[in-house]
Amino acid sequence: MRTVTYVTDMGDAPLVAKAHLEVFGEIRPAATIVEVSALDDPARTVEIEVYAIESGDGS
């Protein structure tokens, strides 16, 4: 699993990291955080992409 988080203010990174840990816990995916100038909706300040591969064996 891998996540990419886009933030409009890197000052929010500690809060984003805390939320990420709460959601993913012990899964611990590879994670990247990137500061961007804007997102498609000016009201949004954070966007998260999650990539996962299903194993096909039910695990």
PyMOL Python script that loads the backbone (N, CA, C, O; Angstrom):
from pymol import cmd

cmd.read_pdbstr("""\
ATOM      1  N   MET A   1       0.846  -1.167   0.000  1.00  0.00           N
ATOM      2  CA  MET A   1       0.000   0.000   0.000  1.00  0.00           C
ATOM      3  C   MET A   1       0.895   1.235   0.000  1.00  0.00           C
ATOM      4  O   MET A   1       2.003   1.228   0.536  1.00  0.00           O
ATOM      5  N   ARG A   2       0.379   2.291  -0.617  1.00  0.00           N
ATOM      6  CA  ARG A   2       1.102   3.555  -0.687  1.00  0.00           C
ATOM      7  C   ARG A   2       0.097   4.687  -0.641  1.00  0.00           C
ATOM      8  O   ARG A   2      -0.984   4.585  -1.222  1.00  0.00           O
ATOM      9  N   THR A   3       0.442   5.762   0.043  1.00  0.00           N
ATOM     10  CA  THR A   3      -0.404   6.951   0.052  1.00  0.00           C
ATOM     11  C   THR A   3       0.406   8.159  -0.390  1.00  0.00           C
ATOM     12  O   THR A   3       1.602   8.264  -0.119  1.00  0.00           O
ATOM     13  N   VAL A   4      -0.275   9.067  -1.076  1.00  0.00           N
ATOM     14  CA  VAL A   4       0.301  10.356  -1.424  1.00  0.00           C
ATOM     15  C   VAL A   4      -0.687  11.404  -0.927  1.00  0.00           C
ATOM     16  O   VAL A   4      -1.861  11.387  -1.298  1.00  0.00           O
ATOM     17  N   THR A   5      -0.209  12.304  -0.096  1.00  0.00           N
ATOM     18  CA  THR A   5      -1.059  13.347   0.460  1.00  0.00           C
ATOM     19  C   THR A   5      -0.608  14.694  -0.076  1.00  0.00           C
ATOM     20  O   THR A   5       0.572  15.040  -0.018  1.00  0.00           O
ATOM     21  N   TYR A   6      -1.559  15.443  -0.593  1.00  0.00           N
ATOM     22  CA  TYR A   6      -1.297  16.787  -1.112  1.00  0.00           C
ATOM     23  C   TYR A   6      -1.899  17.781  -0.137  1.00  0.00           C
ATOM     24  O   TYR A   6      -3.073  17.671   0.217  1.00  0.00           O
ATOM     25  N   VAL A   7      -1.104  18.755   0.304  1.00  0.00           N
ATOM     26  CA  VAL A   7      -1.580  19.794   1.218  1.00  0.00           C
ATOM     27  C   VAL A   7      -1.280  21.154   0.609  1.00  0.00           C
ATOM     28  O   VAL A   7      -0.297  21.324  -0.111  1.00  0.00           O
ATOM     29  N   THR A   8      -2.142  22.121   0.907  1.00  0.00           N
ATOM     30  CA  THR A   8      -1.901  23.471   0.409  1.00  0.00           C
ATOM     31  C   THR A   8      -1.061  24.288   1.379  1.00  0.00           C
ATOM     32  O   THR A   8      -0.617  25.387   1.049  1.00  0.00           O
ATOM     33  N   ASP A   9      -0.844  23.749   2.579  1.00  0.00           N
ATOM     34  CA  ASP A   9      -0.018  24.428   3.581  1.00  0.00           C
ATOM     35  C   ASP A   9       0.765  23.368   4.347  1.00  0.00           C
ATOM     36  O   ASP A   9       0.182  22.587   5.100  1.00  0.00           O
ATOM     37  N   MET A  10       2.061  23.337   4.161  1.00  0.00           N
ATOM     38  CA  MET A  10       2.895  22.323   4.821  1.00  0.00           C
ATOM     39  C   MET A  10       2.819  22.451   6.341  1.00  0.00           C
ATOM     40  O   MET A  10       3.179  21.515   7.056  1.00  0.00           O
ATOM     41  N   GLY A  11       2.360  23.583   6.837  1.00  0.00           N
ATOM     42  CA  GLY A  11       2.156  23.743   8.276  1.00  0.00           C
ATOM     43  C   GLY A  11       1.116  22.780   8.816  1.00  0.00           C
ATOM     44  O   GLY A  11       1.083  22.514  10.018  1.00  0.00           O
ATOM     45  N   ASP A  12       0.262  22.252   7.938  1.00  0.00           N
ATOM     46  CA  ASP A  12      -0.746  21.269   8.342  1.00  0.00           C
ATOM     47  C   ASP A  12      -0.186  19.855   8.409  1.00  0.00           C
ATOM     48  O   ASP A  12      -0.887  18.937   8.835  1.00  0.00           O
ATOM     49  N   ALA A  13       1.049  19.664   8.001  1.00  0.00           N
ATOM     50  CA  ALA A  13       1.636  18.325   7.927  1.00  0.00           C
ATOM     51  C   ALA A  13       1.539  17.540   9.239  1.00  0.00           C
ATOM     52  O   ALA A  13       1.215  16.353   9.191  1.00  0.00           O
ATOM     53  N   PRO A  14       1.801  18.136  10.406  1.00  0.00           N
ATOM     54  CA  PRO A  14       1.692  17.350  11.643  1.00  0.00           C
ATOM     55  C   PRO A  14       0.273  16.814  11.887  1.00  0.00           C
ATOM     56  O   PRO A  14       0.108  15.680  12.336  1.00  0.00           O
ATOM     57  N   LEU A  15      -0.743  17.624  11.593  1.00  0.00           N
ATOM     58  CA  LEU A  15      -2.129  17.171  11.773  1.00  0.00           C
ATOM     59  C   LEU A  15      -2.481  16.082  10.758  1.00  0.00           C
ATOM     60  O   LEU A  15      -3.160  15.107  11.083  1.00  0.00           O
ATOM     61  N   VAL A  16      -2.014  16.265   9.541  1.00  0.00           N
ATOM     62  CA  VAL A  16      -2.256  15.272   8.498  1.00  0.00           C
ATOM     63  C   VAL A  16      -1.580  13.952   8.868  1.00  0.00           C
ATOM     64  O   VAL A  16      -2.176  12.885   8.715  1.00  0.00           O
ATOM     65  N   ALA A  17      -0.358  14.020   9.346  1.00  0.00           N
ATOM     66  CA  ALA A  17       0.368  12.807   9.743  1.00  0.00           C
ATOM     67  C   ALA A  17      -0.344  12.098  10.895  1.00  0.00           C
ATOM     68  O   ALA A  17      -0.416  10.869  10.920  1.00  0.00           O
ATOM     69  N   LYS A  18      -0.861  12.859  11.833  1.00  0.00           N
ATOM     70  CA  LYS A  18      -1.595  12.272  12.964  1.00  0.00           C
ATOM     71  C   LYS A  18      -2.847  11.555  12.465  1.00  0.00           C
ATOM     72  O   LYS A  18      -3.122  10.429  12.880  1.00  0.00           O
ATOM     73  N   ALA A  19      -3.607  12.198  11.579  1.00  0.00           N
ATOM     74  CA  ALA A  19      -4.816  11.580  11.026  1.00  0.00           C
ATOM     75  C   ALA A  19      -4.463  10.324  10.224  1.00  0.00           C
ATOM     76  O   ALA A  19      -5.162   9.314  10.295  1.00  0.00           O
ATOM     77  N   HIS A  20      -3.378  10.403   9.467  1.00  0.00           N
ATOM     78  CA  HIS A  20      -2.921   9.259   8.656  1.00  0.00           C
ATOM     79  C   HIS A  20      -2.618   8.075   9.568  1.00  0.00           C
ATOM     80  O   HIS A  20      -3.015   6.946   9.278  1.00  0.00           O
ATOM     81  N   LEU A  21      -1.925   8.328  10.654  1.00  0.00           N
ATOM     82  CA  LEU A  21      -1.586   7.260  11.604  1.00  0.00           C
ATOM     83  C   LEU A  21      -2.846   6.665  12.225  1.00  0.00           C
ATOM     84  O   LEU A  21      -2.936   5.451  12.406  1.00  0.00           O
ATOM     85  N   GLU A  22      -3.823   7.519  12.553  1.00  0.00           N
ATOM     86  CA  GLU A  22      -5.066   7.031  13.150  1.00  0.00           C
ATOM     87  C   GLU A  22      -5.830   6.129  12.183  1.00  0.00           C
ATOM     88  O   GLU A  22      -6.426   5.135  12.597  1.00  0.00           O
ATOM     89  N   VAL A  23      -5.813   6.474  10.902  1.00  0.00           N
ATOM     90  CA  VAL A  23      -6.555   5.697   9.908  1.00  0.00           C
ATOM     91  C   VAL A  23      -5.824   4.408   9.547  1.00  0.00           C
ATOM     92  O   VAL A  23      -6.435   3.342   9.485  1.00  0.00           O
ATOM     93  N   PHE A  24      -4.528   4.503   9.311  1.00  0.00           N
ATOM     94  CA  PHE A  24      -3.795   3.346   8.817  1.00  0.00           C
ATOM     95  C   PHE A  24      -3.112   2.533   9.908  1.00  0.00           C
ATOM     96  O   PHE A  24      -2.768   1.372   9.686  1.00  0.00           O
ATOM     97  N   GLY A  25      -2.910   3.126  11.085  1.00  0.00           N
ATOM     98  CA  GLY A  25      -2.382   2.405  12.230  1.00  0.00           C
ATOM     99  C   GLY A  25      -1.176   1.547  11.923  1.00  0.00           C
ATOM    100  O   GLY A  25      -0.153   2.038  11.445  1.00  0.00           O
ATOM    101  N   GLU A  26      -1.302   0.258  12.202  1.00  0.00           N
ATOM    102  CA  GLU A  26      -0.185  -0.666  12.044  1.00  0.00           C
ATOM    103  C   GLU A  26       0.075  -1.081  10.605  1.00  0.00           C
ATOM    104  O   GLU A  26       1.052  -1.780  10.336  1.00  0.00           O
ATOM    105  N   ILE A  27      -0.775  -0.666   9.675  1.00  0.00           N
ATOM    106  CA  ILE A  27      -0.556  -1.017   8.277  1.00  0.00           C
ATOM    107  C   ILE A  27       0.734  -0.376   7.771  1.00  0.00           C
ATOM    108  O   ILE A  27       1.503  -1.007   7.045  1.00  0.00           O
ATOM    109  N   ARG A  28       0.966   0.870   8.154  1.00  0.00           N
ATOM    110  CA  ARG A  28       2.195   1.610   7.842  1.00  0.00           C
ATOM    111  C   ARG A  28       2.551   1.600   6.351  1.00  0.00           C
ATOM    112  O   ARG A  28       3.603   1.082   5.979  1.00  0.00           O
ATOM    113  N   PRO A  29       1.695   2.162   5.497  1.00  0.00           N
ATOM    114  CA  PRO A  29       2.023   2.198   4.076  1.00  0.00           C
ATOM    115  C   PRO A  29       3.173   3.151   3.786  1.00  0.00           C
ATOM    116  O   PRO A  29       3.476   4.033   4.588  1.00  0.00           O
ATOM    117  N   ALA A  30       3.807   2.970   2.645  1.00  0.00           N
ATOM    118  CA  ALA A  30       4.765   3.975   2.189  1.00  0.00           C
ATOM    119  C   ALA A  30       3.960   5.252   2.028  1.00  0.00           C
ATOM    120  O   ALA A  30       2.853   5.213   1.492  1.00  0.00           O
ATOM    121  N   ALA A  31       4.482   6.373   2.475  1.00  0.00           N
ATOM    122  CA  ALA A  31       3.695   7.606   2.474  1.00  0.00           C
ATOM    123  C   ALA A  31       4.548   8.795   2.044  1.00  0.00           C
ATOM    124  O   ALA A  31       5.707   8.935   2.436  1.00  0.00           O
ATOM    125  N   THR A  32       3.933   9.640   1.227  1.00  0.00           N
ATOM    126  CA  THR A  32       4.574  10.863   0.770  1.00  0.00           C
ATOM    127  C   THR A  32       3.621  12.016   1.011  1.00  0.00           C
ATOM    128  O   THR A  32       2.414  11.876   0.817  1.00  0.00           O
ATOM    129  N   ILE A  33       4.156  13.162   1.435  1.00  0.00           N
ATOM    130  CA  ILE A  33       3.347  14.372   1.572  1.00  0.00           C
ATOM    131  C   ILE A  33       3.971  15.445   0.682  1.00  0.00           C
ATOM    132  O   ILE A  33       5.184  15.651   0.697  1.00  0.00           O
ATOM    133  N   VAL A  34       3.126  16.121  -0.088  1.00  0.00           N
ATOM    134  CA  VAL A  34       3.583  17.099  -1.061  1.00  0.00           C
ATOM    135  C   VAL A  34       2.793  18.390  -0.878  1.00  0.00           C
ATOM    136  O   VAL A  34       1.568  18.359  -0.760  1.00  0.00           O
ATOM    137  N   GLU A  35       3.488  19.520  -0.853  1.00  0.00           N
ATOM    138  CA  GLU A  35       2.786  20.806  -0.805  1.00  0.00           C
ATOM    139  C   GLU A  35       2.482  21.265  -2.226  1.00  0.00           C
ATOM    140  O   GLU A  35       3.354  21.262  -3.095  1.00  0.00           O
ATOM    141  N   VAL A  36       1.227  21.661  -2.446  1.00  0.00           N
ATOM    142  CA  VAL A  36       0.785  22.165  -3.742  1.00  0.00           C
ATOM    143  C   VAL A  36       0.207  23.567  -3.554  1.00  0.00           C
ATOM    144  O   VAL A  36      -0.197  23.933  -2.451  1.00  0.00           O
ATOM    145  N   SER A  37       0.171  24.346  -4.630  1.00  0.00           N
ATOM    146  CA  SER A  37      -0.337  25.712  -4.514  1.00  0.00           C
ATOM    147  C   SER A  37      -1.847  25.759  -4.349  1.00  0.00           C
ATOM    148  O   SER A  37      -2.366  26.679  -3.717  1.00  0.00           O
ATOM    149  N   ALA A  38      -2.563  24.788  -4.903  1.00  0.00           N
ATOM    150  CA  ALA A  38      -4.024  24.759  -4.787  1.00  0.00           C
ATOM    151  C   ALA A  38      -4.535  23.383  -5.188  1.00  0.00           C
ATOM    152  O   ALA A  38      -3.849  22.617  -5.864  1.00  0.00           O
ATOM    153  N   LEU A  39      -5.766  23.088  -4.751  1.00  0.00           N
ATOM    154  CA  LEU A  39      -6.470  21.889  -5.185  1.00  0.00           C
ATOM    155  C   LEU A  39      -7.639  22.330  -6.057  1.00  0.00           C
ATOM    156  O   LEU A  39      -7.889  23.529  -6.185  1.00  0.00           O
ATOM    157  N   ASP A  40      -8.358  21.392  -6.654  1.00  0.00           N
ATOM    158  CA  ASP A  40      -9.418  21.756  -7.592  1.00  0.00           C
ATOM    159  C   ASP A  40     -10.581  22.507  -6.957  1.00  0.00           C
ATOM    160  O   ASP A  40     -11.288  23.243  -7.645  1.00  0.00           O
ATOM    161  N   ASP A  41     -10.787  22.334  -5.662  1.00  0.00           N
ATOM    162  CA  ASP A  41     -11.825  23.064  -4.928  1.00  0.00           C
ATOM    163  C   ASP A  41     -11.113  23.929  -3.894  1.00  0.00           C
ATOM    164  O   ASP A  41     -10.450  23.398  -3.003  1.00  0.00           O
ATOM    165  N   PRO A  42     -11.236  25.258  -3.994  1.00  0.00           N
ATOM    166  CA  PRO A  42     -10.522  26.147  -3.065  1.00  0.00           C
ATOM    167  C   PRO A  42     -10.849  25.902  -1.593  1.00  0.00           C
ATOM    168  O   PRO A  42     -10.074  26.284  -0.716  1.00  0.00           O
ATOM    169  N   ALA A  43     -11.982  25.274  -1.316  1.00  0.00           N
ATOM    170  CA  ALA A  43     -12.360  24.994   0.073  1.00  0.00           C
ATOM    171  C   ALA A  43     -11.572  23.823   0.653  1.00  0.00           C
ATOM    172  O   ALA A  43     -11.514  23.654   1.871  1.00  0.00           O
ATOM    173  N   ARG A  44     -10.969  23.020  -0.213  1.00  0.00           N
ATOM    174  CA  ARG A  44     -10.201  21.866   0.270  1.00  0.00           C
ATOM    175  C   ARG A  44      -8.739  22.249   0.461  1.00  0.00           C
ATOM    176  O   ARG A  44      -8.174  23.018  -0.316  1.00  0.00           O
ATOM    177  N   THR A  45      -8.144  21.701   1.507  1.00  0.00           N
ATOM    178  CA  THR A  45      -6.729  21.962   1.785  1.00  0.00           C
ATOM    179  C   THR A  45      -5.894  20.686   1.798  1.00  0.00           C
ATOM    180  O   THR A  45      -4.665  20.743   1.833  1.00  0.00           O
ATOM    181  N   VAL A  46      -6.566  19.532   1.770  1.00  0.00           N
ATOM    182  CA  VAL A  46      -5.868  18.243   1.808  1.00  0.00           C
ATOM    183  C   VAL A  46      -6.545  17.279   0.834  1.00  0.00           C
ATOM    184  O   VAL A  46      -7.771  17.210   0.755  1.00  0.00           O
ATOM    185  N   GLU A  47      -5.725  16.544   0.101  1.00  0.00           N
ATOM    186  CA  GLU A  47      -6.230  15.472  -0.765  1.00  0.00           C
ATOM    187  C   GLU A  47      -5.316  14.273  -0.577  1.00  0.00           C
ATOM    188  O   GLU A  47      -4.093  14.413  -0.559  1.00  0.00           O
ATOM    189  N   ILE A  48      -5.911  13.094  -0.437  1.00  0.00           N
ATOM    190  CA  ILE A  48      -5.124  11.884  -0.206  1.00  0.00           C
ATOM    191  C   ILE A  48      -5.431  10.859  -1.289  1.00  0.00           C
ATOM    192  O   ILE A  48      -6.593  10.553  -1.558  1.00  0.00           O
ATOM    193  N   GLU A  49      -4.385  10.336  -1.903  1.00  0.00           N
ATOM    194  CA  GLU A  49      -4.506   9.234  -2.858  1.00  0.00           C
ATOM    195  C   GLU A  49      -4.004   7.978  -2.162  1.00  0.00           C
ATOM    196  O   GLU A  49      -2.972   8.003  -1.491  1.00  0.00           O
ATOM    197  N   VAL A  50      -4.730   6.887  -2.321  1.00  0.00           N
ATOM    198  CA  VAL A  50      -4.327   5.613  -1.725  1.00  0.00           C
ATOM    199  C   VAL A  50      -4.228   4.577  -2.832  1.00  0.00           C
ATOM    200  O   VAL A  50      -5.153   4.410  -3.626  1.00  0.00           O
ATOM    201  N   TYR A  51      -3.109   3.891  -2.878  1.00  0.00           N
ATOM    202  CA  TYR A  51      -2.871   2.831  -3.853  1.00  0.00           C
ATOM    203  C   TYR A  51      -2.700   1.526  -3.097  1.00  0.00           C
ATOM    204  O   TYR A  51      -1.898   1.438  -2.167  1.00  0.00           O
ATOM    205  N   ALA A  52      -3.456   0.511  -3.498  1.00  0.00           N
ATOM    206  CA  ALA A  52      -3.349  -0.787  -2.848  1.00  0.00           C
ATOM    207  C   ALA A  52      -3.463  -1.882  -3.901  1.00  0.00           C
ATOM    208  O   ALA A  52      -4.105  -1.702  -4.936  1.00  0.00           O
ATOM    209  N   ILE A  53      -2.843  -2.996  -3.628  1.00  0.00           N
ATOM    210  CA  ILE A  53      -2.911  -4.160  -4.503  1.00  0.00           C
ATOM    211  C   ILE A  53      -3.618  -5.270  -3.749  1.00  0.00           C
ATOM    212  O   ILE A  53      -3.219  -5.636  -2.643  1.00  0.00           O
ATOM    213  N   GLU A  54      -4.662  -5.800  -4.346  1.00  0.00           N
ATOM    214  CA  GLU A  54      -5.366  -6.903  -3.741  1.00  0.00           C
ATOM    215  C   GLU A  54      -4.599  -8.191  -4.025  1.00  0.00           C
ATOM    216  O   GLU A  54      -4.221  -8.457  -5.166  1.00  0.00           O
ATOM    217  N   SER A  55      -4.376  -8.972  -3.004  1.00  0.00           N
ATOM    218  CA  SER A  55      -3.563 -10.172  -3.159  1.00  0.00           C
ATOM    219  C   SER A  55      -4.294 -11.283  -3.905  1.00  0.00           C
ATOM    220  O   SER A  55      -3.653 -12.148  -4.502  1.00  0.00           O
ATOM    221  N   GLY A  56      -5.613 -11.272  -3.880  1.00  0.00           N
ATOM    222  CA  GLY A  56      -6.376 -12.309  -4.559  1.00  0.00           C
ATOM    223  C   GLY A  56      -6.552 -13.588  -3.746  1.00  0.00           C
ATOM    224  O   GLY A  56      -7.324 -14.466  -4.130  1.00  0.00           O
ATOM    225  N   ASP A  57      -5.843 -13.697  -2.632  1.00  0.00           N
ATOM    226  CA  ASP A  57      -5.967 -14.914  -1.810  1.00  0.00           C
ATOM    227  C   ASP A  57      -6.795 -14.673  -0.552  1.00  0.00           C
ATOM    228  O   ASP A  57      -6.819 -15.504   0.357  1.00  0.00           O
ATOM    229  N   GLY A  58      -7.477 -13.521  -0.509  1.00  0.00           N
ATOM    230  CA  GLY A  58      -8.328 -13.226   0.637  1.00  0.00           C
ATOM    231  C   GLY A  58      -7.622 -12.610   1.817  1.00  0.00           C
ATOM    232  O   GLY A  58      -8.252 -12.327   2.836  1.00  0.00           O
ATOM    233  N   SER A  59      -6.312 -12.392   1.701  1.00  0.00           N
ATOM    234  CA  SER A  59      -5.595 -11.785   2.831  1.00  0.00           C
ATOM    235  C   SER A  59      -5.429 -10.308   2.635  1.00  0.00           C
ATOM    236  O   SER A  59      -4.849  -9.634   3.487  1.00  0.00           O
TER     237      SER A  59
END
""", "prot")
cmd.dss("prot")
cmd.show_as("cartoon", "prot")
cmd.util.cbc("prot")
cmd.orient("prot")
